[in-house]
């Protein structure tokens, strides 16, 4: 069955992308809502991930890679 141009455009009007919902922490950094804050490692004001330990692990990995 043939679709008119207006019918096609009406259907495609719902394909638009929406902007992601961003929140701001106390420092003013933007983060995606309902996800852990990547700078602080907190979710809903609870410490979920120790970012200091993660940074040390990454630095150790990079230094081992450059030492080869």
C-alpha positions, 0 to 999 in steps of 0.5 A, a space after each residue: 500500500 502506498 504511503 503519502 509523503 505526509 504520512 512518511 514525515 509523520 512517522 519519521 518525526 518520532 525518530 528525532 534524538 533526545 538530549 541525554 538527561 544530565 545532573 550536576 554534582 556539588 562541584 558543578 560537574 555534569 554526569 549522566 543521571 542514574 549512573 555512577 559519577 565518573 569523577 567522584 565514584 558516587 551513586 545516590 550519595 554513596 561511595 560505589 567505587 574508590 577512584 583513588 585506587 582506580 587511578 593508582 591501578 591505571 598508573 601502575 599499568 601504564 608504567 609497566 607498559 612503558 618499562 617494556 
